[in-house]
Amino acid sequence: MPVAKIHVLEGQYDDARLGKVSSAVQDGLISALGIPPEDFFQIIHILPRGRFLHTPSFLDLNYSDALILLEIRLSLAAPRRSDWAC
């Protein structure tokens, strides 16, 4: 089951916008990795300004306070008892 951790800066995203971000992440997991649609587990972290620090630019890319950090962890499900060889 993949676990998606979404990190955003406090005050940048209301519930409706966070819902769109969440849906986009899940849609990406489904289309890119073939994750079943019912396999859904996300944690959304809202970070205070003092806990979301970044440079305004890096490698000629400009960042804003709307920056989203996404962490995806994939884990293999434990084998079912019927899959075990006797």
DSSP file (Angstrom, degrees, kcal/mol; ACC not computed):
  #  RESIDUE AA STRUCTURE BP1 BP2  ACC     N-H-->O    O-->H-N    N-H-->O    O-->H-N    TCO  KAPPA ALPHA  PHI   PSI    X-CA   Y-CA   Z-CA
    1    1 A M              0   0    0      0, 0.0    74,-0.4     0, 0.0     2,-0.3   0.000 360.0 360.0 360.0 128.5    0.0    0.0    0.0
    2    2 A P        -     0   0    0      0, 0.0     2,-0.5     0, 0.0    72,-0.2  -0.590 360.0-154.3 -79.2 143.9    1.4    3.4   -0.9
    3    3 A V  E     -A   73   0A   0     70,-2.6    70,-2.4    -2,-0.3     2,-0.5  -0.984   7.8-159.4-115.6 122.4    1.4    6.1    1.7
    4    4 A A  E     -Ab  72  42A   0     37,-2.3    39,-2.8    -2,-0.5     2,-0.5  -0.901   3.8-166.4-104.4 125.0    1.4    9.7    0.4
    5    5 A K  E     -Ab  71  43A   0     66,-3.3    66,-2.8    -2,-0.5     2,-0.5  -0.958   5.9-166.2-110.6 121.7    2.5   12.5    2.7
    6    6 A I  E     -Ab  70  44A   0     37,-2.8    39,-3.6    -2,-0.5     2,-0.5  -0.934   0.7-165.0-112.2 124.4    1.7   15.9    1.4
    7    7 A H  E     +Ab  69  45A   0     62,-3.1    62,-2.2    -2,-0.5     2,-0.3  -0.944  15.5 164.8-114.8 124.7    3.4   18.9    3.0
    8    8 A V  E     - b   0  46A   0     37,-2.4    39,-3.0    -2,-0.5     2,-0.3  -0.930  39.3-100.3-135.2 160.2    2.0   22.5    2.5
    9    9 A L  E >   - b   0  47A   0     56,-0.5     3,-1.9    58,-0.4     4,-0.4  -0.627  47.7 -99.6 -82.1 135.6    2.5   25.8    4.1
   10   10 A E  T 3  S+     0   0    0     37,-3.2    -1,-0.1    -2,-0.3    39,-0.1  -0.237 106.1  18.9 -53.2 134.3   -0.2   27.0    6.5
   11   11 A G  T 3  S+     0   0    0      2,-0.3    -1,-0.3    -3,-0.1     3,-0.1   0.349 100.8  92.6  87.4  -5.8   -2.7   29.4    4.9
   12   12 A Q  S <  S+     0   0    0     -3,-1.9     2,-0.4     1,-0.2    -2,-0.1   0.750  84.9  40.6 -90.3 -25.9   -1.8   28.5    1.3
   13   13 A Y        -     0   0    0     -4,-0.4    -2,-0.3     4,-0.0    -1,-0.2  -0.979  65.5-156.5-132.1 122.9   -4.5   25.9    0.7
   14   14 A D     >  -     0   0    0     -2,-0.4     4,-2.6    -3,-0.1     5,-0.2  -0.345  44.6 -91.4 -83.9 176.9   -8.1   25.8    1.8
   15   15 A D  H  > S+     0   0    0      1,-0.2     4,-2.1     2,-0.2     5,-0.1   0.867 125.8  52.6 -60.2 -38.4  -10.0   22.4    2.1
   16   16 A A  H  > S+     0   0    0      2,-0.2     4,-1.6     1,-0.2    -1,-0.2   0.927 112.1  44.6 -64.5 -44.1  -11.2   22.5   -1.5
   17   17 A R  H  > S+     0   0    0      2,-0.2     4,-2.2     1,-0.2    -2,-0.2   0.888 111.7  52.6 -68.8 -38.5   -7.8   23.1   -2.9
   18   18 A L  H  X S+     0   0    0     -4,-2.6     4,-2.8     1,-0.2    -1,-0.2   0.879 106.2  55.4 -62.4 -36.6   -6.3   20.4   -0.7
   19   19 A G  H  X S+     0   0    0     -4,-2.1     4,-2.3    -5,-0.2    -1,-0.2   0.887 107.7  48.4 -61.9 -38.7   -9.0   18.0   -2.0
   20   20 A K  H  X S+     0   0    0     -4,-1.6     4,-2.4     2,-0.2    -2,-0.2   0.900 111.7  49.0 -68.0 -40.9   -7.8   18.7   -5.5
   21   21 A V  H  X S+     0   0    0     -4,-2.2     4,-2.4     2,-0.2    -2,-0.2   0.937 111.6  50.0 -61.8 -46.2   -4.2   18.1   -4.6
   22   22 A S  H  X S+     0   0    0     -4,-2.8     4,-2.4     1,-0.2    -2,-0.2   0.915 111.7  47.7 -58.6 -45.7   -5.2   14.9   -2.9
   23   23 A S  H  X S+     0   0    0     -4,-2.3     4,-2.9     1,-0.2    -1,-0.2   0.898 110.5  52.0 -63.8 -40.7   -7.1   13.7   -5.9
   24   24 A A  H  X S+     0   0    0     -4,-2.4     4,-2.2     2,-0.2    -1,-0.2   0.900 110.0  49.0 -63.9 -40.4   -4.3   14.6   -8.3
   25   25 A V  H  X S+     0   0    0     -4,-2.4     4,-2.2     2,-0.2    -2,-0.2   0.943 113.8  45.6 -63.1 -47.7   -1.8   12.6   -6.1
   26   26 A Q  H  X S+     0   0    0     -4,-2.4     4,-2.3     1,-0.2    -2,-0.2   0.915 111.9  51.4 -63.7 -42.5   -4.1    9.6   -6.1
   27   27 A D  H  X S+     0   0    0     -4,-2.9     4,-2.7     1,-0.2     5,-0.2   0.889 109.6  51.4 -60.4 -39.1   -4.8    9.8   -9.8
   28   28 A G  H  X S+     0   0    0     -4,-2.2     4,-2.8     2,-0.2     5,-0.5   0.899 109.3  49.2 -65.1 -40.9   -1.0    9.9  -10.4
   29   29 A L  H  X S+     0   0    0     -4,-2.2     6,-1.6     2,-0.2     4,-1.5   0.894 113.2  47.9 -64.5 -39.2   -0.4    6.8   -8.3
   30   30 A I  H  X S+     0   0    0     -4,-2.3     4,-1.0     4,-0.2    -2,-0.2   0.944 119.7  36.5 -66.4 -48.4   -3.2    5.0  -10.2
   31   31 A S  H  < S+     0   0    0     -4,-2.7    -2,-0.2    -5,-0.2    -3,-0.2   0.890 125.2  36.8 -76.5 -38.9   -2.0    6.0  -13.7
   32   32 A A  H  < S+     0   0    0     -4,-2.8    -3,-0.2    -5,-0.2    -2,-0.2   0.866 132.7  21.7 -83.2 -36.5    1.7    5.8  -13.2
   33   33 A L  H  < S-     0   0    0     -4,-1.5    -3,-0.2    -5,-0.5    -2,-0.2   0.465  97.8-118.8-113.3  -3.5    2.1    2.9  -10.8
   34   34 A G     <  +     0   0    0     -4,-1.0    -4,-0.2    -5,-0.4    -3,-0.1   0.785  48.3 171.5  71.4  25.7   -1.1    0.9  -11.4
   35   35 A I        -     0   0    0     -6,-1.6    -1,-0.2    -9,-0.1    -2,-0.1  -0.504  41.1-107.7 -67.6 133.4   -2.2    1.3   -7.8
   36   36 A P    >   -     0   0    0      0, 0.0     3,-2.2     0, 0.0    -1,-0.1  -0.384  25.1-122.6 -61.1 139.7   -5.8    0.1   -7.3
   37   37 A P  T 3  S+     0   0    0      0, 0.0    -7,-0.1     0, 0.0    -2,-0.1   0.805 111.4  56.1 -55.5 -31.8   -8.2    3.0   -6.8
   38   38 A E  T 3  S+     0   0    0      1,-0.1     2,-1.4     2,-0.0    -3,-0.0   0.564  83.6  90.9 -79.8  -6.5   -9.3    1.6   -3.4
   39   39 A D    <   +     0   0    0     -3,-2.2     2,-0.5     2,-0.0    -1,-0.1  -0.690  60.1 151.2 -88.5  85.7   -5.7    1.6   -2.2
   40   40 A F        +     0   0    0     -2,-1.4     2,-0.3   -39,-0.1   -37,-0.1  -0.971  11.5 149.2-130.4 118.6   -5.8    5.1   -0.7
   41   41 A F        +     0   0    0     -2,-0.5   -37,-2.3   -39,-0.2     2,-0.3  -0.860  15.0 162.9-150.5 113.0   -3.8    6.3    2.3
   42   42 A Q  E     -b    4   0A   0     -2,-0.3     2,-0.4   -39,-0.2   -37,-0.2  -0.968  22.3-161.7-133.4 147.6   -2.7   10.0    2.6
   43   43 A I  E     -b    5   0A   0    -39,-2.8   -37,-2.8    -2,-0.3     2,-0.6  -0.996  12.1-158.0-125.8 124.1   -1.4   12.2    5.4
   44   44 A I  E     -b    6   0A   0     -2,-0.4     2,-0.5   -39,-0.2   -37,-0.2  -0.911   5.5-160.7-107.4 119.9   -1.6   16.0    4.8
   45   45 A H  E     -b    7   0A   0    -39,-3.6   -37,-2.4    -2,-0.6     2,-0.7  -0.876   3.9-160.6-101.3 123.8    0.8   18.0    6.9
   46   46 A I  E     -b    8   0A   0     -2,-0.5   -37,-0.2   -39,-0.2   -39,-0.1  -0.920  18.3-159.2-101.7 113.6    0.0   21.8    7.3
   47   47 A L  E     -b    9   0A   0    -39,-3.0   -37,-3.2    -2,-0.7     5,-0.1  -0.784  15.0-121.4-102.4 134.4    3.2   23.4    8.4
   48   48 A P    >   -     0   0    0      0, 0.0     3,-2.6     0, 0.0     4,-0.3  -0.304  37.5-102.9 -62.8 155.5    3.5   26.8   10.2
   49   49 A R  G >  S+     0   0    0      1,-0.3     3,-1.1     2,-0.2    -2,-0.0   0.836 121.9  56.5 -51.0 -38.3    5.6   29.3    8.4
   50   50 A G  G 3  S+     0   0    0      1,-0.2    -1,-0.3     3,-0.1     3,-0.1   0.530 107.6  49.0 -74.5  -4.4    8.6   28.8   10.7
   51   51 A R  G <  S+     0   0    0     -3,-2.6     2,-0.4     1,-0.2    -1,-0.2   0.274  99.3  66.9-116.2   7.8    8.6   25.0    9.9
   52   52 A F    <   +     0   0    0     -3,-1.1     2,-0.4    -4,-0.3    -1,-0.2  -0.753  67.9 168.3-130.6  83.6    8.5   25.2    6.1
   53   53 A L        +     0   0    0     -2,-0.4     2,-0.3    -3,-0.1    -3,-0.1  -0.813   3.5 147.1-106.6 135.7   11.8   26.8    5.0
   54   54 A H        -     0   0    0     -2,-0.4    -2,-0.1     9,-0.0     9,-0.0  -0.985  46.7-100.3-157.9 158.8   13.2   27.0    1.5
   55   55 A T        -     0   0    0     -2,-0.3     8,-0.1     1,-0.1     3,-0.1  -0.476  33.9-121.0 -75.7 155.9   15.3   29.2   -0.7
   56   56 A P  S    S+     0   0    0      0, 0.0     7,-3.1     0, 0.0     2,-0.3   0.745  92.7   8.6 -71.1 -20.8   13.4   31.4   -3.1
   57   57 A S  E     +C   62   0B   0      5,-0.3     2,-0.3     3,-0.0     5,-0.2  -0.994  58.5 178.2-155.9 156.9   15.2   29.7   -6.0
   58   58 A F  E >  S+C   61   0B   0      3,-1.9     3,-1.6    -2,-0.3     0, 0.0  -0.920  75.5   1.9-160.3 133.9   17.6   26.9   -6.8
   59   59 A L  T 3  S-     0   0    0     -2,-0.3     3,-0.1     1,-0.3    -1,-0.0   0.879 131.4 -56.2  52.4  42.2   19.0   25.7  -10.1
   60   60 A D  T 3  S+     0   0    0      1,-0.2     2,-0.4     0, 0.0    -1,-0.3   0.668 111.5 123.8  64.8  19.1   17.2   28.6  -11.9
   61   61 A L  E <   -C   58   0B   0     -3,-1.6    -3,-1.9     2,-0.0     2,-0.5  -0.906  53.6-142.7-106.5 139.2   13.9   27.5  -10.6
   62   62 A N  E     -C   57   0B   0     -2,-0.4     2,-0.3    -5,-0.2    -5,-0.3  -0.874  14.6-160.2-104.0 133.2   11.7   29.9   -8.6
   63   63 A Y        -     0   0    0     -7,-3.1     2,-0.2    -2,-0.5    -9,-0.0  -0.785   4.8-166.9-109.4 152.7    9.7   28.7   -5.6
   64   64 A S    >   -     0   0    0     -2,-0.3     3,-1.5    -7,-0.0    -7,-0.0  -0.720  43.9 -93.6-124.9 178.8    6.8   30.3   -3.9
   65   65 A D  T 3  S+     0   0    0      1,-0.3   -56,-0.5    -2,-0.2   -53,-0.1   0.574 119.1  72.9 -70.9  -7.2    4.9   29.7   -0.7
   66   66 A A  T 3   +     0   0    0    -58,-0.1    -1,-0.3     2,-0.1    -3,-0.0   0.369  69.9 134.1 -85.3   5.1    2.6   27.5   -2.7
   67   67 A L    <   -     0   0    0     -3,-1.5     2,-0.5     1,-0.1   -58,-0.4  -0.287  42.1-156.8 -55.8 135.1    5.4   24.9   -2.9
   68   68 A I        -     0   0    0    -60,-0.1     2,-0.5     2,-0.0   -60,-0.2  -0.972   4.4-156.2-117.7 129.8    4.1   21.4   -2.1
   69   69 A L  E     -A    7   0A   0    -62,-2.2   -62,-3.1    -2,-0.5     2,-0.5  -0.917  13.1-167.1-103.3 132.3    6.4   18.6   -0.9
   70   70 A L  E     -A    6   0A   0     -2,-0.5     2,-0.5   -64,-0.2   -64,-0.2  -0.976   8.3-172.1-124.7 129.5    5.2   15.1   -1.6
   71   71 A E  E     -A    5   0A   0    -66,-2.8   -66,-3.3    -2,-0.5     2,-0.5  -0.985   4.7-170.0-121.1 124.9    6.6   12.0   -0.1
   72   72 A I  E     -A    4   0A   0     -2,-0.5     2,-0.5   -68,-0.2   -68,-0.2  -0.966   1.1-171.0-116.5 127.6    5.4    8.6   -1.4
   73   73 A R  E     -A    3   0A   0    -70,-2.4   -70,-2.6    -2,-0.5     2,-0.5  -0.978   6.2-160.2-117.6 125.6    6.3    5.4    0.3
   74   74 A L        -     0   0    0     -2,-0.5     2,-0.4   -72,-0.2    -2,-0.0  -0.878  10.8-176.9-104.0 134.9    5.6    2.1   -1.3
   75   75 A S        -     0   0    0     -2,-0.5     2,-0.4   -74,-0.4    -2,-0.0  -0.967  26.1-120.3-129.5 148.7    5.4   -1.0    0.8
   76   76 A L        -     0   0    0     -2,-0.4     2,-0.1     1,-0.1    -2,-0.0  -0.715  32.6-118.6 -86.7 134.2    4.8   -4.6   -0.2
   77   77 A A        -     0   0    0     -2,-0.4     3,-0.1     1,-0.1    -1,-0.1  -0.388  33.8-100.9 -68.5 147.9    1.8   -6.2    1.3
   78   78 A A        -     0   0    0      1,-0.1    -1,-0.1    -2,-0.1     2,-0.0  -0.432  47.7 -97.9 -65.3 143.1    2.4   -9.2    3.5
   79   79 A P        -     0   0    0      0, 0.0     2,-0.1     0, 0.0    -1,-0.1  -0.326  37.7-114.3 -63.9 144.5    1.7  -12.5    1.6
   80   80 A R    >>  -     0   0    0      1,-0.1     3,-2.1    -3,-0.1     4,-0.5  -0.456  25.7-112.7 -74.0 153.4   -1.7  -14.1    2.2
   81   81 A R  G >4 S+     0   0    0      1,-0.3     3,-1.3     2,-0.2    -1,-0.1   0.851 118.3  60.1 -55.3 -35.5   -1.7  -17.4    4.0
   82   82 A S  G 34 S+     0   0    0      1,-0.2    -1,-0.3     3,-0.0    -2,-0.0   0.676  99.3  58.6 -68.9 -15.1   -3.0  -19.0    0.8
   83   83 A D  G <4 S+     0   0    0     -3,-2.1    -1,-0.2     2,-0.1     2,-0.2   0.602  83.6 102.3 -86.7 -11.9    0.2  -17.8   -1.0
   84   84 A W  S << S-     0   0    0     -3,-1.3     2,-0.3    -4,-0.5    -3,-0.0  -0.503  71.8-129.7 -76.2 137.3    2.5  -19.7    1.4
   85   85 A A              0   0    0     -2,-0.2    -2,-0.1     1,-0.1    -1,-0.1  -0.663 360.0 360.0 -83.3 141.4    4.0  -22.9    0.2
   86   86 A C              0   0    0     -2,-0.3    -1,-0.1     0, 0.0    -2,-0.0   0.391 360.0 360.0-105.4 360.0    3.7  -25.9    2.6
